[in-house]
Amino acid sequence: MKLFPHERLILRSSESPEAVVARLIKMVAPGWFYLCTPPQPFRGRVSGQQFKIVRLPVGRRGLRFHTGPPVLVGEIVPVAEGSEVRVTMRLHAAVAVFIGVWFALWCSGLASIVLAELQRGSALLVPGFLAAAAMGAFAVAFVRFSFWFEAKKASALLREGLECAEETAPQPLDAPK
């Protein structure tokens, strides 16, 4: 099991790459920081046939907020039937760094607790270890659930906005092309 979730998907369109890029540009607010929330569902950059975007989640009452959704990095390539949008979804770098630091601190704290309890010969080792393990498992499950929840929304929004008829099954990052 990988600590940092990611996903690859391929969207197919019968239109030319230029038409798909034009649709994508309409869906993306250029730049990363805004005082007022833009009306587009994504923010980021589209450069030629490559893009790096983040979905702007919509909360209750239409308020937009940023909770660290997946970053979509991809390219639009021509194929015989039209074009293919190859997308890799990954955690935002700031979220990945925070989770990595938190997990490293958690592991070092757990190791120091276990070593201290072993030196004392305490019988409290098992309950303390189980509580720490449950906390770590909850954190990993929370990160993975929130990533896949947002990734599903972002891929559906991208597929609908680009009017792609077909979506291939997700592929692991290390799968052969």
Sequence and secondary structure as in RCSB ss.txt:
>XXXX:A:sequence
MKLFPHERLILRSSESPEAVVARLIKMVAPGWFYLCTPPQPFRGRVSGQQFKIVRLPVGRRGLRFHTGPPVLVGE
IVPVAEGSEVRVTMRLHAAVAVFIGVWFALWCSGLASIVLAELQRGSALLVPGFLAAAAMGAFAVAFVRFSFWFE
AKKASALLREGLECAEETAPQPLDAPK
>XXXX:A:secstr
  SS EEEEEEEESS HHHHHHHHHHHEEEBS  SS  SSSEEEEEETTEEEEEE  B GGG B      EEEEE
EEEETTEEEEEEEEE  HHHHHHHHHHHHHHHHHHHHHHHHHHHHT TTHHHHHHHHHHHHHHHHHHHHHHHHHH
HHHHHHHHHHHTT SEE   B TTS  
